[in-house]
Amino acid sequence: MTCAEVVVEVHRSKIRVRNGRLDFTVNMRNGEMERLKLDKQDLIGREIWEDPIPGGPTGNGISGVGPYLDCNCVLEDRGFYTPGANADYKAHQGKDSLGVEFGGFSFTDRHHRSGQVMQFYTFLRENETGLHTFSRLAYTKAEGIKGPTRPVLQELRTLFRPNTDLWTHFVTNPTTVAPAPLKKNINAAKYVQDATLDLSPFPDDPYVRETHKYFTKYSFADTWRDHEAHGLFGDGSKMGNGTWGAWLTMWNRENYYGGPLHSELTVDGIVYDYFISNHYGANVPALHEGFDRTFGPNYYLFTHHPPGTPFTVPYEEARNYRPPMEFLNEMARHVPSYIPPAEREDFEAQITLPPGAKKAYVILSASGMDVQDNAGAPNTQQYWTRIPDNGTAIIEDVVPGKYRVTIYADGVFGQWATDNVVVNRNSPIFDVNWVEENHGKEIWRIGTPDHSAGEFRHGYAVDKEHRMGLQEYRIFYGAYDFGKDFPNGVEYYIGKSTPEKDWNYAQWSNPKSSTWKVVWPMKTADLPKNTSEATLTVQAAGVRTGAGNEHIAKVAGLAHANLPIKATVNGKSIGDWVIPYTHSSSCAVRSGITCYNTGHKFVFDSSLLKDGDNVLTLSLPHGITYRNLARLPGSVYVQYDALRLEV
């Protein structure tokens, strides 16, 4: 089935855009996309008011709409604001340089109190069944306006939020797929913590039968590093002729924050596109006069295939989608601040990796800061790509400027980084020979340095009790009993223990878990001669201090906002690692395995080591709790990435 020319119709209060297959209407009274059909099939259903995920970030509570723009950026209504009700609208229609037609709409909304300007653009091309969106938030000075009313931009996102039985499955990635629970059971389920439900009273629910009794939106979060698309799938069992898909393609990530380790919500009945949030310990930009950022282009792809077509077919379409350069060049004439491909350059690097490096990446981000902190330079871009075996890495369509270059890889401790790398038309090939950090002879290591706690117990291992079981870390942490798994606490014996069984994915601050032990036999005669220094490297994939997810100064004085980890070797202290509140994240309790990464090196006198069994202890302050703005457990905890002892 082919798409016809794009038709744009403006009525008194509505703008309708269609191309023969995809047909949508936006209501100019409220900014809601109230009609969205593909091949005459309704994709969003009847508009209703609901809270589909208790405790979730529900903005206006409306379902049966979308995609639409939403933020947590004002003082009223718990901070949420959905623009469009008091906005100026504009219809768009045109052709790109190849003569391909497009049409769409945009609105400009100025908040009455703060003065923030929010703009939302949506375009449909003649030969596609998807919507290209751009979103802008800006503060400009205006008489009588107070200016920013919040210190930070807490959340900014677009949402596709249907209310129809058409959608039967959630798809985060090819291996994280689950049937949607029944709405009637969601409404009646027991609420166990923030956005988490116990569906065990409903054993015939498709989610309980196929996936797990615990349902939470956090099960379907993902890390941006390798994430390419996510969405909803309809298998045709309930309605519709064929199978259907509603996908967000993640081909463009330059205007997000946090780099490839950022973890984020993807789908839970809603298809999310989070530009900004502090989920999983992410940093968010400050709101101030002069803030002005355009996010996009982003692409919601809607698919229709013959009956029996599996989700993998449209998913592949979504993850491989790239918009034509000619269309993007034309978009710069309609969208403020968007820099078209014609004004961009490619970054090319030749990289020699350390031995044992796997899944290596090169990253461009704000110069002068860790890529996880790049919200501190809110007007810069971020890019990354996997480094191929030949070491020649190319990042296309980079906005010219100065960047930090960061390189890291699975299997390698530490990373390589340098600042003030210029990307422009005359930039030479960037040549790097990365040598792994070394502090002597390696005595032992636990885990794999890969920026996650996935190799440990209840990490990446898949729940095999259900046909569509998830990776264990994705399941509500309350499904596991630490005391049963580790009746004597964690005692890890080098040479005998295994990471996947004998090291938990999280060290909790309760009495049985607050101190972990590592035991290893050694002959001091085997140590290097003429050295008196030993180095214990500890890399963490996530840490929950008393600050929670808040990285702002007002939490710095809270109890254990800066969390100490005490380390001893053979009963002697080798120092404390005090993890600052700016590195805190809400990770394991929200089904996270990669959050704000941090690390430390304990350097101590090697004379503490002895012949025979040696014992390392790592201790958290046990029994402490922290405040929670959401309904969550009060324990602080650490999720280790990898540890290594060198002498």
C-alpha positions as CSV (number, residue, x, y, z in Angstrom):
1,M,0.0,0.0,0.0
2,T,1.5,3.4,-1.0
3,C,1.1,6.8,0.5
4,A,-0.5,9.6,-1.5
5,E,0.3,13.3,-1.4
6,V,0.2,15.1,1.9
7,V,-3.0,17.1,2.6
8,V,-3.1,19.7,5.3
9,E,-6.6,21.1,6.3
10,V,-7.1,23.9,8.9
11,H,-10.5,24.1,10.5
12,R,-11.8,26.5,13.2
13,S,-10.1,24.6,16.1
14,K,-8.3,21.7,14.4
15,I,-5.5,20.9,12.0
16,R,-5.8,17.7,10.0
17,V,-2.8,16.1,8.1
18,R,-3.0,13.0,6.0
19,N,-1.1,11.2,3.2
20,G,-3.4,8.3,2.2
21,R,-2.2,5.9,4.9
22,L,-1.5,7.9,8.0
23,D,-4.2,10.5,9.1
24,F,-4.0,12.6,12.3
25,T,-5.8,15.6,13.7
26,V,-4.6,18.0,16.5
27,N,-7.0,20.0,18.6
28,M,-5.8,23.6,18.8
29,R,-7.8,24.1,22.0
30,N,-5.6,21.8,24.0
31,G,-2.7,20.6,21.8
32,E,-3.9,17.0,21.9
33,M,-3.6,14.7,18.9
34,E,-7.1,13.4,19.2
35,R,-7.2,11.4,15.9
36,L,-4.5,9.1,14.6
37,K,-5.3,6.4,12.1
38,L,-3.1,4.1,10.0
39,D,-4.9,2.4,7.1
40,K,-8.1,3.5,8.7
41,Q,-7.3,1.7,12.0
42,D,-7.6,3.8,15.1
43,L,-4.3,3.8,16.9
44,I,-5.1,5.8,20.1
45,G,-8.7,5.0,21.0
46,R,-11.2,7.1,23.0
47,E,-9.8,9.9,25.1
48,I,-10.2,9.3,28.9
49,W,-8.8,10.5,32.2
50,E,-6.8,7.9,34.0
51,D,-3.6,7.1,35.9
52,P,-2.4,3.9,34.1
53,I,0.7,3.4,36.3
54,P,0.2,4.4,39.9
55,G,3.1,6.4,41.1
56,G,4.2,7.0,37.6
57,P,5.1,10.3,36.0
58,T,1.6,10.9,34.6
59,G,1.5,14.5,33.6
60,N,-2.1,15.4,32.7
61,G,-3.6,12.0,33.2
62,I,-5.1,11.9,29.7
63,S,-5.0,8.7,27.7
64,G,-6.2,8.2,24.1
65,V,-3.9,11.0,22.8
66,G,-0.5,11.5,21.4
67,P,2.3,12.0,20.6
68,Y,2.3,15.2,22.8
69,L,4.8,17.3,24.7
70,D,5.0,17.3,28.5
71,C,7.4,18.6,31.2
72,N,8.0,18.8,34.9
73,C,9.2,22.4,34.9
74,V,6.7,24.6,36.8
75,L,5.6,25.1,40.4
76,E,1.9,24.1,40.0
77,D,0.4,20.6,39.6
78,R,3.4,18.7,41.1
79,G,5.6,20.5,38.5
80,F,3.9,19.0,35.5
81,Y,2.8,21.1,32.6
82,T,1.3,20.1,29.2
83,P,1.5,23.0,26.7
84,G,-0.9,23.6,23.9
85,A,-4.0,25.0,25.6
86,N,-2.9,28.6,25.4
87,A,-0.8,28.5,22.2
88,D,-0.4,30.0,18.8
89,Y,-0.7,27.3,16.1
90,K,0.7,27.2,12.6
91,A,0.1,24.7,9.7
92,H,3.1,23.7,7.6
93,Q,3.3,22.3,4.1
94,G,6.1,22.1,1.6
95,K,8.6,19.9,-0.4
96,D,12.2,19.0,0.1
97,S,14.8,19.3,-2.6
98,L,13.8,16.0,-4.1
99,G,10.2,17.1,-4.4
100,V,8.9,14.9,-1.6
101,E,5.9,16.5,0.1
102,F,5.5,17.0,3.8
103,G,2.9,18.7,6.0
104,G,2.3,19.2,9.7
105,F,1.7,21.7,12.5
106,S,3.5,23.6,15.2
107,F,2.5,25.5,18.3
108,T,4.2,28.1,20.5
109,D,3.1,28.2,24.2
110,R,4.3,30.8,26.7
111,H,3.7,29.8,30.3
112,H,1.7,32.6,32.1
113,R,3.8,32.6,35.2
114,S,7.4,31.5,34.4
115,G,7.5,32.9,30.9
116,Q,9.0,29.7,29.5
117,V,8.4,29.1,25.8
118,M,7.5,25.6,24.7
119,Q,7.2,24.7,21.0
120,F,6.2,21.4,19.4
121,Y,6.5,20.5,15.8
122,T,5.1,17.5,14.0
123,F,5.6,16.6,10.3
124,L,4.4,13.8,8.0
125,R,6.1,13.0,4.8
126,E,4.2,11.7,1.7
127,N,5.9,8.3,1.6
128,E,6.0,7.4,5.3
129,T,3.8,6.2,8.1
130,G,5.5,8.1,10.9
131,L,5.7,11.5,12.6
132,H,8.8,13.6,12.8
133,T,8.8,15.7,15.9
134,F,10.9,18.6,17.3
135,S,10.5,20.0,20.8
136,R,11.9,23.3,22.1
137,L,12.0,24.9,25.5
138,A,13.4,28.4,26.1
139,Y,13.4,31.2,28.6
140,T,13.4,34.7,27.2
141,K,13.0,37.9,29.1
142,A,9.6,39.6,29.0
143,E,8.0,42.4,30.9
144,G,5.8,41.3,33.8
145,I,7.2,37.7,33.7
146,K,8.9,36.2,36.8
147,G,11.3,34.1,34.9
148,P,12.2,30.5,35.8
149,T,10.2,29.2,38.8
150,R,12.2,26.0,39.3
151,P,15.9,25.5,39.8
152,V,16.2,22.7,37.3
153,L,14.4,21.3,34.3
154,Q,13.3,18.1,36.0
155,E,11.7,16.3,33.0
156,L,11.0,17.0,29.4
157,R,9.5,14.3,27.1
158,T,7.0,13.4,24.5
159,L,4.4,10.6,25.0
160,F,2.3,8.4,22.8
161,R,-0.5,7.4,25.2
162,P,-3.2,5.2,23.6
163,N,-6.4,3.8,25.1
164,T,-7.2,0.9,23.0
165,D,-7.0,-2.9,23.1
166,L,-5.1,-2.9,19.8
167,W,-1.8,-3.0,21.6
168,T,-1.0,-6.4,23.2
169,H,2.8,-6.2,23.9
170,F,5.5,-4.0,25.2
171,V,8.8,-4.0,23.3
172,T,11.9,-2.4,24.9
173,N,14.5,-4.3,22.7
174,P,14.6,-7.6,20.9
175,T,15.1,-9.5,24.2
176,T,12.8,-7.5,26.5
177,V,9.2,-8.2,25.3
178,A,6.1,-8.8,27.4
179,P,2.4,-9.0,27.1
180,A,0.5,-6.0,28.4
181,P,-1.4,-6.6,31.7
182,L,-5.2,-6.2,31.7
183,K,-6.3,-2.7,32.7
184,K,-8.9,-4.0,35.0
185,N,-6.2,-6.0,36.9
186,I,-3.9,-3.0,37.1
187,N,-6.7,-1.0,38.7
188,A,-7.3,-3.7,41.3
189,A,-3.7,-4.8,42.0
190,K,-1.8,-4.2,45.2
191,Y,0.5,-1.2,45.2
192,V,3.8,-2.4,46.7
193,Q,6.1,0.6,45.9
194,D,6.6,3.5,43.5
195,A,4.9,2.5,40.2
196,T,5.1,-1.2,41.1
197,L,2.1,-3.6,41.3
198,D,1.6,-7.1,42.6
199,L,-0.7,-8.9,40.1
200,S,-0.5,-12.3,41.9
201,P,-4.3,-12.3,42.6
202,F,-4.8,-12.5,38.8
203,P,-2.9,-15.7,37.7
204,D,-4.7,-15.7,34.3
205,D,-3.5,-12.2,33.5
206,P,-1.3,-12.5,30.4
207,Y,1.5,-10.6,32.1
208,V,1.4,-12.9,35.2
209,R,1.2,-16.0,33.1
210,E,4.0,-15.1,30.6
211,T,6.3,-12.7,32.5
212,H,6.0,-12.2,36.3
213,K,3.6,-11.4,39.1
214,Y,5.3,-8.0,39.7
215,F,4.6,-5.3,37.1
216,T,6.4,-2.0,37.0
217,K,7.3,0.5,34.3
218,Y,10.9,0.3,35.5
219,S,11.2,-3.3,34.1
220,F,11.2,-1.8,30.6
221,A,13.8,0.9,31.1
222,D,16.9,0.6,29.1
223,T,20.4,2.0,28.8
224,W,20.9,4.3,25.8
225,R,24.3,2.8,24.8
226,D,23.0,0.2,22.4
227,H,19.3,1.2,22.4
228,E,17.8,1.7,19.0
229,A,14.0,1.6,19.2
230,H,11.1,0.7,21.5
231,G,7.3,0.7,21.4
232,L,4.0,-1.1,21.4
233,F,3.1,-4.1,19.3
234,G,-0.4,-5.4,18.5
235,D,-0.5,-9.1,17.5
236,G,-4.0,-8.8,16.0
237,S,-5.5,-11.1,18.6
238,K,-7.9,-8.6,20.0
239,M,-8.7,-6.3,17.0
240,G,-7.3,-5.0,13.8
241,N,-6.6,-6.7,10.5
242,G,-3.0,-7.8,10.8
243,T,-0.3,-6.8,13.2
244,W,0.4,-3.2,14.3
245,G,3.3,-1.3,15.8
246,A,3.9,2.1,17.4
247,W,7.6,2.7,17.7
248,L,10.0,5.4,18.8
249,T,13.2,5.2,16.8
250,M,16.3,6.3,18.7
251,W,18.4,7.2,15.6
252,N,19.2,10.7,17.0
253,R,20.5,11.2,20.5
254,E,22.6,14.3,20.2
255,N,20.4,16.5,22.3
256,Y,19.7,14.1,25.2
257,Y,22.0,14.2,28.3
258,G,24.1,11.7,30.2
259,G,25.8,9.9,27.3
260,P,25.6,6.2,26.5
261,L,25.3,5.1,30.2
262,H,22.0,7.0,30.7
263,S,19.2,4.6,31.6
264,E,15.6,5.7,30.9
265,L,12.0,4.6,30.8
266,T,10.8,3.4,27.4
267,V,7.4,1.8,27.3
268,D,4.7,0.6,29.8
269,G,1.5,1.1,27.9
270,I,2.8,4.6,27.1
271,V,5.6,5.0,24.5
272,Y,8.1,7.5,26.1
273,D,10.7,9.7,24.5
274,Y,12.5,11.2,27.5
275,F,14.8,14.1,26.6
276,I,15.5,15.0,30.2
277,S,15.0,13.3,33.6
278,N,16.9,12.5,36.7
279,H,15.9,8.8,36.6
280,Y,18.6,6.5,37.7
281,G,20.8,9.3,39.0
282,A,21.0,11.3,35.8
283,N,21.9,15.0,35.9
284,V,19.5,17.6,34.6
285,P,20.1,21.1,33.3
286,A,19.6,24.3,35.4
287,L,16.7,26.6,34.4
288,H,17.9,30.1,33.9
289,E,17.4,33.1,31.6
290,G,18.8,32.3,28.2
291,F,18.1,28.5,28.3
292,D,17.1,27.6,24.8
293,R,17.3,24.1,23.4
294,T,15.6,22.3,20.5
295,F,15.3,18.5,20.9
296,G,15.0,16.4,17.8
297,P,14.3,15.4,15.2
298,N,12.6,12.3,16.7
299,Y,10.5,9.8,14.9
300,Y,7.4,7.9,15.8
301,L,6.9,5.1,13.3
302,F,3.5,3.4,12.9
303,T,3.5,0.0,11.2
304,H,0.9,-2.4,9.7
305,H,1.7,-5.9,8.5
306,P,-0.2,-9.0,7.4
307,P,-1.6,-11.3,10.1
308,G,1.0,-13.5,11.8
309,T,3.9,-11.1,11.3
310,P,6.1,-11.2,14.4
311,F,7.2,-8.0,16.2
312,T,10.8,-8.5,15.0
313,V,9.8,-7.4,11.5
314,P,8.5,-3.9,12.3
315,Y,11.1,-3.6,15.1
316,E,13.9,-4.0,12.5
317,E,12.2,-1.3,10.3
318,A,12.2,1.1,13.3
319,R,15.7,0.5,14.5
320,N,17.2,0.9,10.9
321,Y,15.2,4.0,10.0
322,R,17.1,7.2,9.1
323,P,15.4,10.2,7.7
324,P,16.6,11.5,4.3
325,M,19.2,14.3,4.4
326,E,17.1,16.4,2.0
327,F,14.1,16.4,4.4
328,L,16.3,17.4,7.3
329,N,17.9,20.2,5.4
330,E,14.4,21.5,4.7
331,M,13.4,21.2,8.4
332,A,16.0,23.9,9.3
333,R,13.8,26.4,7.5
334,H,10.9,25.6,9.9
335,V,12.5,24.7,13.2
336,P,14.5,27.2,15.3
337,S,18.0,26.2,16.3
338,Y,18.0,22.9,14.3
339,I,21.4,22.6,12.5
340,P,20.9,20.8,9.2
341,P,23.2,18.0,7.8
342,A,24.5,20.5,5.2
343,E,26.2,22.4,8.1
344,R,27.6,19.4,9.9
345,E,30.9,17.4,9.6
346,D,32.0,13.8,10.3
347,F,34.4,12.9,13.1
348,E,36.9,10.1,12.2
349,A,39.3,8.4,14.6
350,Q,41.8,5.6,14.4
351,I,41.9,3.9,17.8
352,T,44.3,1.2,19.1
353,L,42.6,-0.6,22.0
354,P,44.1,-2.4,24.9
355,P,44.3,-6.2,24.8
356,G,41.1,-7.8,25.9
357,A,38.9,-4.8,25.0
358,K,35.4,-5.7,23.9
359,K,32.4,-3.6,22.9
360,A,34.5,-0.4,22.8
361,Y,32.9,3.0,22.2
362,V,34.2,6.5,21.3
363,I,32.1,9.4,22.7
364,L,31.9,13.1,21.9
365,S,30.5,15.3,24.6
366,A,30.9,18.6,26.4
367,S,34.5,19.5,26.9
368,G,35.8,19.8,30.5
369,M,33.4,17.3,32.2
370,D,32.5,13.7,32.4
371,V,29.9,12.8,29.8
372,Q,27.6,11.8,32.6
373,D,27.6,15.4,33.7
374,N,27.0,17.0,30.3
375,A,23.7,18.6,31.5
376,G,26.1,21.1,33.1
377,A,26.7,22.4,29.5
378,P,23.1,22.3,28.3
379,N,23.8,23.7,24.8
380,T,26.3,21.1,23.7
381,Q,25.7,17.9,21.8
382,Q,26.7,14.3,22.5
383,Y,27.5,11.4,20.1
384,W,28.9,7.9,20.3
385,T,29.6,4.9,18.1
386,R,30.9,1.4,18.5
387,I,34.6,1.0,17.5
388,P,34.9,-1.7,14.9
389,D,37.6,-4.4,14.9
390,N,39.9,-2.4,12.6
391,G,39.8,0.6,15.0
392,T,38.5,3.1,12.4
393,A,35.5,4.8,14.0
394,I,33.3,7.4,12.2
395,I,30.6,9.6,13.8
396,E,28.6,11.2,11.1
397,D,26.7,14.6,11.1
398,V,28.4,16.2,14.1
399,V,27.7,19.8,14.9
400,P,31.1,21.6,14.6
401,G,32.7,22.6,17.8
402,K,35.0,21.6,20.7
403,Y,34.4,18.2,22.4
404,R,35.7,15.9,25.0
405,V,36.6,12.5,23.5
406,T,36.1,9.5,25.8
407,I,36.9,5.9,25.0
408,Y,35.9,2.9,27.1
409,A,35.4,-0.8,26.6
410,D,34.1,-3.8,28.3
411,G,36.9,-5.8,30.0
412,V,39.1,-2.7,30.5
413,F,39.4,-0.8,33.8
414,G,39.2,2.9,33.6
415,Q,38.7,5.0,30.4
416,W,40.6,7.3,28.1
417,A,39.6,10.9,27.7
418,T,40.9,14.2,26.4
419,D,39.3,17.7,26.1
420,N,39.1,20.5,23.5
421,V,39.1,18.3,20.4
422,V,37.9,20.4,17.5
423,V,35.5,18.9,15.0
424,N,35.2,20.9,11.8
425,R,35.7,20.6,8.0
426,N,39.5,20.7,8.4
427,S,39.9,18.3,11.3
428,P,42.5,15.5,10.8
429,I,41.9,11.9,11.7
430,F,42.0,11.6,15.4
431,D,44.7,9.0,16.3
432,V,44.7,7.3,19.8
433,N,46.7,4.5,21.3
434,W,44.9,3.6,24.5
435,V,46.9,1.9,27.1
436,E,45.0,0.4,30.1
437,E,45.8,1.8,33.5
438,N,48.2,-0.4,35.4
439,H,49.2,-0.4,39.1
440,G,51.3,-3.5,39.3
441,K,50.8,-7.2,39.2
442,E,47.1,-8.2,39.2
443,I,46.4,-10.5,42.1
444,W,42.7,-11.0,41.5
445,R,39.6,-9.4,40.0
446,I,35.9,-9.8,40.6
447,G,33.4,-9.1,37.8
448,T,33.9,-7.6,34.4
449,P,34.4,-3.8,34.0
450,D,31.5,-3.1,31.7
451,H,29.7,-0.2,33.6
452,S,27.0,-2.6,34.9
453,A,26.3,-5.0,37.7
454,G,24.8,-7.4,35.3
455,E,27.2,-10.4,35.6
456,F,26.3,-10.8,39.3
457,R,23.5,-12.7,41.0
458,H,20.1,-11.4,39.9
459,G,21.7,-9.3,37.2
460,Y,21.4,-10.2,33.5
461,A,20.4,-13.8,34.2
462,V,17.0,-14.4,32.7
463,D,14.0,-15.6,34.7
464,K,13.4,-19.1,33.3
465,E,10.2,-19.7,35.2
466,H,8.1,-17.8,32.7
467,R,7.9,-18.2,28.9
468,M,8.6,-14.5,28.4
469,G,10.8,-14.0,31.5
470,L,12.8,-10.9,31.9
471,Q,16.4,-10.4,33.0
472,E,16.3,-10.8,36.7
473,Y,17.4,-7.2,37.5
474,R,14.4,-5.9,35.7
475,I,12.0,-7.6,38.1
476,F,11.0,-5.8,41.3
477,Y,13.9,-6.3,43.8
478,G,11.4,-7.5,46.4
479,A,11.1,-10.8,44.4
480,Y,14.5,-11.8,45.9
481,D,15.4,-12.8,49.4
482,F,19.0,-11.8,50.2
483,G,19.0,-13.7,53.5
484,K,18.0,-16.9,51.7
485,D,20.5,-16.3,48.8
486,F,23.4,-15.5,51.2
487,P,22.6,-16.9,54.7
488,N,26.1,-15.9,55.9
489,G,26.3,-12.7,53.9
490,V,28.6,-12.3,50.9
491,E,31.9,-14.2,51.4
492,Y,33.6,-14.4,48.1
493,Y,36.5,-16.9,47.8
494,I,38.9,-16.1,44.9
495,G,39.4,-19.2,42.8
496,K,36.3,-20.9,44.1
497,S,33.4,-18.5,44.0
498,T,31.7,-17.3,40.8
499,P,30.3,-13.8,40.2
500,E,26.9,-15.0,38.9
501,K,26.2,-17.0,42.1
502,D,28.3,-15.7,45.0
503,W,28.3,-11.9,44.5
504,N,24.9,-10.1,44.7
505,Y,24.0,-7.4,42.2
506,A,23.5,-5.0,45.1
507,Q,25.0,-4.5,48.6
508,W,22.3,-3.3,50.9
509,S,22.8,-1.4,54.1
510,N,20.9,-3.9,56.3
511,P,22.8,-5.9,59.0
512,K,23.3,-9.1,56.9
513,S,24.5,-7.3,53.8
514,S,26.3,-4.2,55.1
515,T,29.7,-5.9,55.2
516,W,31.0,-8.1,52.4
517,K,34.2,-10.2,52.5
518,V,36.6,-11.2,49.8
519,V,39.0,-14.0,50.8
520,W,42.1,-15.1,48.8
521,P,45.2,-17.2,49.5
522,M,48.5,-15.8,48.7
523,K,52.3,-16.3,49.1
524,T,54.0,-13.0,49.7
525,A,57.1,-14.4,48.0
526,D,55.2,-14.2,44.8
527,L,54.7,-10.5,45.0
528,P,56.8,-8.1,43.0
529,K,60.1,-7.1,44.6
530,N,61.0,-3.6,45.5
531,T,57.4,-2.4,46.0
532,S,55.5,-1.4,49.0
533,E,52.2,-0.2,47.4
534,A,49.0,-2.1,46.7
535,T,46.0,-0.7,44.8
536,L,42.4,-1.9,45.2
537,T,40.3,-0.5,42.3
538,V,36.6,-0.4,42.9
539,Q,34.2,0.6,40.1
540,A,30.5,1.0,40.8
541,A,27.7,0.8,38.3
542,G,25.3,2.6,40.7
543,V,25.3,3.9,44.3
544,R,22.3,5.1,46.4
545,T,23.4,7.6,49.0
546,G,21.1,9.5,51.4
547,A,20.6,12.1,48.6
548,G,18.6,9.8,46.4
549,N,18.3,11.0,42.9
550,E,18.7,14.7,43.8
551,H,22.1,16.2,42.8
552,I,21.4,19.7,44.1
553,A,23.1,21.6,46.9
554,K,20.1,21.5,49.3
555,V,20.5,17.8,49.9
556,A,24.2,17.9,50.6
557,G,23.6,18.3,54.4
558,L,21.3,15.3,54.7
559,A,22.4,12.3,56.7
560,H,24.7,10.1,54.5
561,A,24.1,12.2,51.5
562,N,27.9,11.6,51.0
563,L,28.1,7.9,51.7
564,P,31.2,6.3,53.2
565,I,32.4,2.8,52.2
566,K,34.9,1.5,54.7
567,A,37.5,-1.0,53.5
568,T,39.9,-3.1,55.6
569,V,42.5,-5.7,54.7
570,N,43.3,-8.3,57.3
571,G,41.5,-6.2,59.9
572,K,43.4,-3.0,59.2
573,S,41.7,0.0,57.6
574,I,42.9,1.0,54.1
575,G,40.7,4.1,54.1
576,D,37.2,5.3,53.4
577,W,35.6,5.9,50.0
578,V,33.2,8.8,50.5
579,I,30.8,8.8,47.5
580,P,29.4,12.4,47.0
581,Y,25.7,13.1,46.7
582,T,26.3,14.2,43.1
583,H,27.0,10.5,42.2
584,S,23.9,9.1,43.9
585,S,21.2,7.2,42.0
586,S,18.0,5.3,42.5
587,C,19.1,2.2,40.7
588,A,18.4,-1.3,42.1
589,V,15.1,-0.3,43.7
590,R,13.9,0.9,40.3
591,S,15.1,-2.2,38.4
592,G,18.3,-0.6,37.3
593,I,21.7,-2.2,36.5
594,T,23.6,0.6,34.9
595,C,23.2,4.0,36.6
596,Y,25.6,6.8,37.5
597,N,29.0,5.2,37.3
598,T,31.7,6.1,39.8
599,G,34.9,4.6,41.2
600,H,37.7,4.8,43.7
601,K,41.3,3.5,44.2
602,F,42.3,2.4,47.7
603,V,46.1,2.7,47.9
604,F,47.7,1.0,50.9
605,D,50.9,-0.5,52.2
606,S,51.4,-4.0,50.7
607,S,52.9,-5.1,54.1
608,L,49.3,-5.6,55.2
609,L,49.2,-8.6,53.0
610,K,50.3,-12.0,54.4
611,D,51.0,-15.6,53.6
612,G,47.8,-17.7,53.6
613,D,44.3,-16.4,53.5
614,N,43.8,-12.7,53.2
615,V,40.5,-10.9,53.9
616,L,39.2,-7.7,52.4
617,T,36.0,-6.2,53.9
618,L,33.8,-3.6,52.3
619,S,31.3,-2.0,54.7
620,L,28.4,0.3,54.4
621,P,26.9,2.1,57.4
622,H,24.2,-0.5,58.3
623,G,20.7,0.3,59.4
624,I,20.6,3.8,58.0
625,T,17.7,5.2,56.0
626,Y,17.2,8.2,53.8
627,R,14.2,10.3,52.9
628,N,12.1,9.3,50.0
629,L,9.9,11.6,47.9
630,A,8.5,8.4,46.3
631,R,7.3,5.2,48.0
632,L,10.6,3.4,48.1
633,P,12.7,1.4,50.6
634,G,15.1,3.5,52.8
635,S,18.2,1.4,52.4
636,V,21.4,2.9,50.9
637,Y,23.3,0.5,48.6
638,V,26.1,-0.1,46.2
639,Q,26.0,-2.0,42.9
640,Y,29.5,-2.9,42.0
641,D,30.8,-3.0,38.4
642,A,34.2,-4.7,39.0
643,L,37.0,-4.9,41.6
644,R,40.7,-5.5,41.1
645,L,43.7,-5.9,43.4
646,E,47.2,-5.0,42.1
647,V,50.6,-4.9,43.8
